């Protein structure tokens, strides 16, 4: 889930958004990744139960590797240590007006018999929150955009602002509330407001503005000389409402001058206003969905496969020239990154390469057609 224009939405329960915790930026990414995958599978009810309180969530290892800077973490012994913070750090939920201590995960395991998977033991309470988010209020988080953030406090401020940005342009938090949510209230270095502002507020606001997630201005409210609260004037630059299920719209390919059979004759056609226009007359016919052909789906991850379908749906890869363009782009991308699949980190390069190859092979196709016409004409 890299930063791109394709939203990957976690409907995070507001109880989680308003929890107290303090994770690094990488730990936050790992945990949001787990929550997204768990929520996507929440309706399956297919989880193995561990004891009376936990379930087992199996996730492909590459989903975490996409988020990790540097290849030094790819060895299992080092890779598994990334989950230490999620295993040992606390998270506090406010239940029935009382702060309740909990944990992020109970265990992370890489099985020698299936080293491409990571098994996460997580409590059933987390699963129930993700399953019942509509009933108790939620905040949609665009992970595709969030995962471009680098600052640990930028993630938390993004959530705390997004919690209200659908209904408010002016969002207020007391300084003590913010410290509490970030679990900084007991850290002496943040007792001075100037330190809290310079180390937390300014870097987070600057990064959210720079990334184009929000347009934020903030104003300090004082009692005497003490800053007691902050007003964030916010313009949310990301759309708020998202489809929770995949669109089930029928997609009809618009391909000019394709050939169809009509009363025993073959004629060129094109689509216009949901009707097929034949060469000399107009005839309404039942629209048929033309399956989008992918030469090899196995080289994509789930996320990049979805992006590929949306970005290249008008290209006919059954055409031998377009298939060559596809094969070349795949080969170049896999060799460049020394990987076996096209992941989110490789997709932008792959897309640019394929765009160029499509143009290159279309030119070659036209040259071959002209050459064939000339051969037919003179021979």
Backbone torsions as a table, in degrees:
resi	resn	phi	psi	omega
1	UNK	NA	79.0	-179.2
2	UNK	-89.8	172.1	-179.8
3	UNK	-71.7	122.4	179.6
4	UNK	-161.7	-170.2	-176.7
5	UNK	-92.6	4.7	-178.4
6	UNK	-101.5	107.3	-175.0
7	UNK	-66.1	138.7	171.7
8	UNK	-120.0	105.6	-165.3
9	UNK	-103.1	123.9	168.8
10	UNK	-99.8	121.3	174.5
11	UNK	-86.6	88.8	-172.5
12	UNK	-83.9	124.2	179.1
13	UNK	-57.9	139.6	-178.1
14	UNK	-62.2	-26.5	175.2
15	UNK	-60.9	-34.8	176.9
16	UNK	-75.8	-40.0	-179.4
17	UNK	-60.4	-39.2	-176.9
18	UNK	-93.9	16.3	175.8
19	UNK	-75.8	164.2	175.5
20	UNK	-103.1	123.8	175.0
21	UNK	-165.6	166.3	-179.5
22	UNK	-143.1	101.6	179.0
23	UNK	-117.0	156.6	170.9
24	UNK	-69.9	168.9	179.2
25	UNK	-61.1	-42.1	-179.2
26	UNK	-67.7	-43.0	177.8
27	UNK	-61.0	-38.5	178.0
28	UNK	-62.6	-44.2	178.2
29	UNK	-60.9	-45.4	-179.9
30	UNK	-59.9	-43.3	-176.7
31	UNK	-70.0	-43.2	177.4
32	UNK	-60.9	-36.3	177.2
33	UNK	-62.3	-43.0	177.8
34	UNK	-63.7	-45.3	-178.7
35	UNK	-62.9	-41.3	-179.6
36	UNK	-62.5	-46.7	-178.8
37	UNK	-65.8	-40.6	179.9
38	UNK	-65.8	-41.4	179.3
39	UNK	-65.8	-37.1	179.1
40	UNK	-63.5	-29.8	-178.2
41	UNK	-101.5	3.7	-171.5
42	UNK	-60.5	-32.5	-177.1
43	UNK	-82.9	-8.4	-178.4
44	UNK	-71.0	-31.2	-176.6
45	UNK	51.5	38.5	-174.0
46	UNK	-112.2	18.2	-171.7
47	UNK	-83.5	143.5	171.9
48	UNK	-75.2	134.0	-179.4
49	UNK	-90.1	133.0	177.4
50	UNK	-112.8	110.1	-176.1
51	UNK	65.9	-150.8	-178.6
52	UNK	-98.5	-13.9	-171.1
53	UNK	-118.5	-13.8	-171.9
54	UNK	-117.5	159.1	171.5
55	UNK	-125.1	163.3	178.7
56	UNK	-109.5	122.1	178.3
57	UNK	-110.0	119.2	178.2
58	UNK	-99.0	124.7	-178.4
59	UNK	-126.9	141.6	175.0
60	UNK	-60.9	136.5	-177.5
61	UNK	-60.5	-33.9	-175.7
62	UNK	-64.3	-23.5	178.9
63	UNK	-64.6	-26.6	175.8
64	UNK	-88.7	-35.7	-177.8
65	UNK	-62.3	-30.0	178.6
66	UNK	-62.2	-24.4	-174.9
67	UNK	-95.1	-7.2	-170.9
68	UNK	-97.2	123.8	176.3
69	UNK	-77.8	124.9	176.1
70	UNK	93.1	141.2	-176.6
71	UNK	-83.1	-3.2	-178.5
72	UNK	-66.8	-15.1	-178.4
73	UNK	-90.0	-0.1	-173.8
74	UNK	-75.6	-21.4	175.9
75	UNK	-69.4	137.8	-174.0
76	UNK	-57.1	-40.9	-176.8
77	UNK	-61.7	-36.4	177.8
78	UNK	-86.1	-35.9	-178.1
79	UNK	-59.9	-43.4	-175.1
80	UNK	-67.2	-24.1	-179.9
81	UNK	-69.6	-17.0	178.2
82	UNK	-61.6	-23.5	-175.6
83	UNK	-91.5	3.0	-177.5
84	UNK	-58.5	-44.6	-178.5
85	UNK	-63.7	-39.9	178.6
86	UNK	-67.7	-25.5	179.8
87	UNK	-81.2	-34.0	-170.1
88	UNK	-106.6	-24.4	-176.0
89	UNK	-80.4	149.2	-178.9
90	UNK	-90.3	156.0	168.4
91	UNK	-132.2	137.5	-176.9
92	UNK	-114.9	124.5	175.1
93	UNK	-105.1	143.9	176.8
94	UNK	-92.5	102.5	-178.2
95	UNK	-114.3	124.8	-179.2
96	UNK	52.5	43.5	176.4
97	UNK	67.7	15.1	178.6
98	UNK	-126.1	137.6	176.4
99	UNK	-74.4	127.2	-175.3
100	UNK	-119.3	125.8	-178.6
101	UNK	-75.7	134.4	176.7
102	UNK	-144.7	-172.0	178.4
103	UNK	-132.2	166.4	179.7
104	UNK	-80.6	-56.4	175.7
105	UNK	-137.2	160.6	177.2
106	UNK	-99.2	-25.2	-177.8
107	UNK	-166.3	149.2	172.3
108	UNK	-130.4	130.3	-172.3
109	UNK	-134.5	135.2	168.1
110	UNK	-110.4	115.3	-176.8
111	UNK	-82.0	129.1	179.5
112	UNK	-61.0	-28.3	-179.9
113	UNK	-77.7	-17.4	179.6
114	UNK	-144.5	69.1	-170.5
115	UNK	-69.0	-9.4	179.8
116	UNK	-85.4	-3.9	-178.5
117	UNK	-115.3	149.3	172.1
118	UNK	-115.0	126.1	178.3
119	UNK	-97.6	121.1	-177.8
120	UNK	-110.1	121.5	172.3
121	UNK	-90.6	124.5	-175.5
122	UNK	-140.2	150.4	-173.0
123	UNK	-76.8	153.1	-177.8
124	UNK	-65.0	-25.3	179.2
125	UNK	-62.7	-40.3	177.3
126	UNK	-62.4	-44.5	178.1
127	UNK	-60.5	-42.4	-178.9
128	UNK	-65.9	-37.4	177.5
129	UNK	-63.2	-43.5	-178.4
130	UNK	-70.0	-31.0	-179.7
131	UNK	-75.4	-33.7	-172.3
132	UNK	-107.8	27.1	-174.3
133	UNK	-61.2	-31.6	-179.3
134	UNK	-66.8	-32.0	-175.8
135	UNK	-75.4	-28.2	-171.3
136	UNK	-116.4	6.5	179.8
137	UNK	91.2	141.0	-177.5
138	UNK	-151.7	164.3	177.5
139	UNK	-125.5	119.8	178.6
140	UNK	-75.0	126.0	-179.8
141	UNK	-112.8	125.0	179.3
142	UNK	-85.5	93.5	-175.2
143	UNK	-65.1	-31.1	179.6
144	UNK	-59.7	-33.6	176.7
145	UNK	-85.4	-42.5	-176.7
146	UNK	-59.4	-38.3	-173.2
147	UNK	-69.9	-2.9	172.1
148	UNK	-85.5	-10.2	-179.8
149	UNK	-74.7	149.8	-180.0
150	UNK	-115.1	-28.6	-176.4
151	UNK	-80.7	135.3	-177.2
152	UNK	-63.4	-34.2	-179.2
153	UNK	-84.8	-15.1	176.7
154	UNK	-64.2	-37.7	179.7
155	UNK	-63.3	-45.8	-177.6
156	UNK	-68.8	-40.1	179.8
157	UNK	-67.7	-35.5	175.3
158	UNK	-56.3	-47.5	-178.2
159	UNK	-66.3	-45.2	-175.5
160	UNK	-67.5	-29.7	175.4
161	UNK	-80.0	-41.9	-178.4
162	UNK	-65.1	-23.5	176.8
163	UNK	-55.4	-33.0	-174.7
164	UNK	-119.0	-8.9	-169.0
165	UNK	-67.5	-13.5	176.6
166	UNK	-75.6	-27.9	-173.6
167	UNK	-116.2	-16.3	-176.0
168	UNK	-130.4	143.5	170.3
169	UNK	-98.1	-19.8	177.5
170	UNK	-118.7	112.2	-174.8
171	UNK	-114.2	124.8	-174.3
172	UNK	-115.2	136.7	171.8
173	UNK	-134.8	141.8	171.1
174	UNK	-74.5	157.5	178.4
175	UNK	-61.4	-38.4	-179.3
176	UNK	-67.5	-36.9	176.3
177	UNK	-60.9	-47.2	-178.7
178	UNK	-62.1	-43.7	178.4
179	UNK	-62.1	-37.4	-179.4
180	UNK	-67.1	-47.7	179.0
181	UNK	-59.2	-35.8	-177.4
182	UNK	-91.4	0.6	-178.4
183	UNK	55.8	48.2	178.5
184	UNK	-113.4	0.9	-172.8
185	UNK	-65.0	-24.9	-178.2
186	UNK	-101.5	0.9	178.4
187	UNK	-87.1	116.7	-173.7
188	UNK	-61.0	-31.3	-177.5
189	UNK	-64.0	-18.0	180.0
190	UNK	-105.2	9.5	177.0
191	UNK	-63.4	-35.4	177.4
192	UNK	-81.7	127.1	-176.8
193	UNK	-60.1	-37.0	-178.6
194	UNK	-58.5	-40.4	177.6
195	UNK	-66.4	-44.1	179.0
196	UNK	-60.7	-43.2	180.0
197	UNK	-64.6	-46.6	-174.4
198	UNK	-73.7	-29.9	-176.1
199	UNK	-97.4	-20.5	-175.6
200	UNK	-118.6	-62.3	-170.9
201	UNK	-66.3	-53.7	-174.9
202	UNK	-62.1	-49.6	179.5
203	UNK	-60.8	-40.6	-178.1
204	UNK	-67.7	-46.5	179.7
205	UNK	-63.0	-43.9	-179.8
206	UNK	-60.6	-42.1	-178.1
207	UNK	-70.0	-40.8	178.4
208	UNK	-63.6	-37.8	176.0
209	UNK	-68.8	-43.7	-177.8
210	UNK	-64.1	-37.5	-179.3
211	UNK	-77.2	-7.7	179.0
212	UNK	75.2	21.0	178.5
213	UNK	-79.7	-38.6	177.0
214	UNK	-141.2	165.0	162.6
215	UNK	-113.1	110.3	-170.8
216	UNK	-120.7	132.6	164.2
217	UNK	-120.5	148.8	178.6
218	UNK	-133.9	151.3	-175.6
219	UNK	-133.4	136.0	-177.9
220	UNK	-94.2	135.2	176.9
221	UNK	-108.5	130.2	-173.7
222	UNK	-117.1	149.6	163.7
223	UNK	-116.5	109.6	-170.0
224	UNK	68.2	-122.3	178.9
225	UNK	-101.8	-2.0	-175.6
226	UNK	-94.3	129.7	175.0
227	UNK	-78.4	120.2	-176.2
228	UNK	-109.0	-22.8	179.6
229	UNK	-153.1	164.3	179.7
230	UNK	-128.8	131.3	173.3
231	UNK	-100.1	124.2	176.8
232	UNK	-102.7	114.6	174.1
233	UNK	-88.5	116.2	-164.9
234	UNK	-125.2	134.5	164.6
235	UNK	-115.2	115.4	-178.6
236	UNK	-79.5	116.2	-176.0
237	UNK	-90.2	-4.7	177.3
238	UNK	-104.9	139.6	-178.7
239	UNK	-63.4	145.8	-171.2
240	UNK	-87.5	-39.7	-173.0
241	UNK	-94.8	133.7	180.0
242	UNK	-129.0	150.4	172.8
243	UNK	-71.9	131.8	-178.8
244	UNK	-86.0	-19.0	176.7
245	UNK	-121.6	158.3	178.0
246	UNK	-63.5	137.8	177.0
247	UNK	-58.5	138.4	179.5
248	UNK	-110.2	34.7	179.0
249	UNK	-74.2	144.1	175.1
250	UNK	-78.7	126.7	-179.0
251	UNK	-104.0	121.0	178.3
252	UNK	-106.5	125.3	-179.5
253	UNK	-70.1	138.1	176.5
254	UNK	-106.4	100.9	-176.9
255	UNK	-124.6	115.0	-177.7
256	UNK	-77.8	142.3	174.1
257	UNK	61.4	31.1	168.3
258	UNK	-77.8	159.5	-177.8
259	UNK	-105.3	135.4	174.8
260	UNK	-130.1	160.5	-179.3
261	UNK	-91.9	130.6	-179.1
262	UNK	-141.5	106.6	-179.9
263	UNK	54.5	40.0	175.0
264	UNK	84.8	-3.2	179.0
265	UNK	-113.4	157.5	179.4
266	UNK	-109.6	123.4	-177.4
267	UNK	-133.5	150.1	175.4
268	UNK	-71.2	154.0	177.3
269	UNK	-146.7	166.2	169.6
270	UNK	-146.0	161.3	-179.1
271	UNK	-92.9	140.6	175.5
272	UNK	-154.4	119.0	179.1
273	UNK	52.4	46.0	177.0
274	UNK	64.8	17.4	175.5
275	UNK	-123.4	151.6	176.1
276	UNK	-91.6	126.3	179.5
277	UNK	-99.7	113.2	176.5
278	UNK	-80.8	170.5	-170.4
279	UNK	-58.9	-36.8	-175.8
280	UNK	-121.0	-4.0	-179.4
281	UNK	-156.8	166.8	-177.7
282	UNK	-106.7	134.3	179.5
283	UNK	-140.4	122.5	176.6
284	UNK	-76.9	129.5	177.0
285	UNK	-133.5	163.1	177.5
286	UNK	-69.1	125.6	179.7
287	UNK	-68.5	130.0	176.3
288	UNK	-107.4	137.0	178.1
289	UNK	-76.1	123.7	179.3
290	UNK	-94.8	118.4	-176.9
291	UNK	-62.7	138.8	177.5
292	UNK	-81.8	116.8	-176.1
293	UNK	-86.7	129.3	175.9
294	UNK	-118.1	119.4	-176.2
295	UNK	-55.7	-36.2	-179.7
296	UNK	-154.6	100.5	-179.4
297	UNK	-72.9	-22.9	-171.2
298	UNK	-68.8	-17.7	-177.9
299	UNK	-84.0	-3.7	178.6
300	UNK	-103.0	150.3	165.2
301	UNK	-80.5	172.1	-178.1
302	UNK	-59.3	-43.5	-178.4
303	UNK	-69.1	-43.0	-178.2
304	UNK	-72.9	-27.8	176.1
305	UNK	-63.7	-41.9	178.3
306	UNK	-62.7	-44.3	179.3
307	UNK	-63.5	-41.0	-180.0
308	UNK	-60.4	-45.3	-179.2
309	UNK	-60.6	-39.8	-178.6
310	UNK	-74.0	-37.7	-174.9
311	UNK	-77.0	-28.3	-172.8
312	UNK	-125.3	26.2	-175.2
313	UNK	-65.3	-19.5	-179.3
314	UNK	-91.6	0.2	-179.3
315	UNK	-95.3	130.6	179.1
316	UNK	-91.3	97.9	-177.7
317	UNK	-80.5	1.7	169.3
318	UNK	-75.9	-21.9	173.6
319	UNK	-65.0	129.5	-172.2
320	UNK	-63.2	-29.5	179.3
321	UNK	-72.0	-41.4	179.2
322	UNK	-69.5	-31.8	176.2
323	UNK	-66.8	-37.5	175.9
324	UNK	-63.7	-41.3	178.2
325	UNK	-60.1	-43.8	178.5
326	UNK	-60.6	-50.3	-177.9
327	UNK	-60.4	-41.8	179.4
328	UNK	-63.5	-45.7	-178.5
329	UNK	-63.3	-40.3	178.1
330	UNK	-63.3	-48.3	-178.3
331	UNK	-59.1	-46.6	-178.5
332	UNK	-63.0	-43.0	-178.0
333	UNK	-66.9	-45.6	-178.5
334	UNK	-66.3	-39.9	178.6
335	UNK	-67.5	-38.7	-177.8
336	UNK	-63.1	-45.2	-175.0
337	UNK	-95.9	-2.6	-179.7
338	UNK	52.7	52.7	-179.7
339	UNK	-130.6	171.3	180.0
340	UNK	-105.0	-13.9	179.0
341	UNK	-135.9	156.8	177.2
342	UNK	-90.1	110.2	-177.5
343	UNK	-100.4	-179.4	-178.7
344	UNK	-59.7	-36.2	-178.7
345	UNK	-69.4	-21.5	-178.4
346	UNK	-101.1	-13.4	-167.3
347	UNK	-66.1	-40.0	-178.3
348	UNK	-59.9	-42.8	178.3
349	UNK	-65.1	-43.8	179.2
350	UNK	-59.7	-45.3	-178.0
351	UNK	-60.6	-46.0	178.9
352	UNK	-62.9	-40.4	178.7
353	UNK	-64.3	-44.2	-179.0
354	UNK	-66.6	-39.9	176.8
355	UNK	-55.8	-45.8	-179.5
356	UNK	-66.9	-40.8	-179.6
357	UNK	-67.2	-35.4	177.5
358	UNK	-61.4	-44.8	177.8
359	UNK	-62.5	-44.6	-178.6
360	UNK	-60.5	-44.8	-176.4
361	UNK	-79.2	-24.8	172.8
362	UNK	-65.6	-40.1	176.3
363	UNK	-63.1	-43.3	179.1
364	UNK	-63.2	-39.6	179.2
365	UNK	-62.5	-43.2	179.5
366	UNK	-63.9	-40.3	178.2
367	UNK	-62.8	-42.4	179.7
368	UNK	-65.2	-38.2	178.3
369	UNK	-63.9	-44.7	179.6
370	UNK	-64.0	-41.3	178.9
371	UNK	-62.1	-42.1	-180.0
372	UNK	-64.8	-40.2	178.5
373	UNK	-63.7	-40.4	178.8
374	UNK	-66.9	-39.3	177.8
375	UNK	-64.1	-41.4	178.9
376	UNK	-65.9	-35.4	-177.5
377	UNK	-70.1	-42.8	-173.0
378	UNK	-99.5	-12.2	-179.5
379	UNK	-122.1	NA	NA
